Amino acid sequence: MAINETVNFAEKLAPFMDPQYGVQKEVFTCLMEILTEDSYNCHILQKFLLKYQEMPVKREPDVICTLRHELREQCREIYDLAMGPTANILT
């Protein structure tokens, strides 16, 4: 059944980009696989980032930054895929 339906993997994974969950590296790996193959998921992640990119995340016990800053610093390629022209096709 899933062959004909696009699954919003980016929507499910995006909240776990927050370092507090301890799976950030794995989430980035999965998102890179998904976003390079599926522009729809780029669009989904873009919508998530536009809504939550200013959300504070705790990188270290004494370091708090925004989700956008964390993503751009830790995996710029994902940010660029989500916010680039491919993701804008569906807006």
Helices and strands as residue ranges (DSSP letters): G 2-4, H 9-13, G 14-17, G 19-21, H 24-35, H 39-52, E 56-60, E 63-66, H 67-74, H 76-83, H 85-88
